[in-house]
Amino acid sequence: MRFLIVRIAAIGDVAMSTPLLSRIHAEYADAHVTWLCATSMQDMVALFPGVDETIAVDAQQGLATGQRVEAGA
């Protein structure tokens, strides 16, 4: 099962969302989690255990400038 977490730039919102990762993986062992975030948060989000991929967007430009990165890359 694939999941998309959308927490763009507020560092508090991003940090408070991390427990969701363990819950997703506890319920769905084969889960693939992608996190949509601001480019300024991408390096931090990519370090979260359980995130398989990030999609970074420029908060000013929007989704048109999205950049996909596999976790650990």
N, C-alpha and C positions, 0 to 999 in steps of 0.2 A: 504494500500500500504506500502511496506517495502523499506527503504532506508539504504544504507551503505555509511557513510562518511569515507574517508580514509585520515587522516592527522596523520602521525606517531609521529614525535618528535619535530619538530620546533615549539616552543611555540608561535611565532608570527603567523605562519600559522594556528595553532589551534585556537588562539584567533580571528583571522580575519575571521574564518569560522563560528563563532557562530551566526551571523545574518541569516545564511542559515537555522538554525533551526526554527526560527519564520516564515520564508517564506514557508518552507515545511509544517508546521502545519496550516498555513493560507490557503494554497491551498488544502491540504489533511487532513481533520480533523481526520481521522482514521489512520494517518501515524504512523508507528513503525520505530524509528530511531536507528540504531546501529552505533557506532563510533569505527573504528579501530585505535588504537593509541599505542604508546610505553608504556611499563609498568610504566615508570617515569611520564607519563601524565594521567594515568588512574584515579587517585583520583580526579584530577581537572576536567576532562571531565565528570565524573559521576555526578558532581554537576550541570552541565549545564541543565537548564530547556529544556525539549523536547527530551533529550536523554533517550531512554528506556533501552539500553544495551550497554556495551562496550566490545570490544575484545582487550586485551592487548597483545602485542608481544614484545619480547626482540629485540631491534634494531640490535643487533649483531647476534642473533640466527635465526631471521626471523619468518615466520608464523608457523613453526613446534612447537613452544612453546606457542602458543596462549592460553590465559585464558579468558573465557567468564564470565562476571559479569552483573547481572541484576542491573539496576539503583536503587539506594536507598538501596542496599544490603550491 
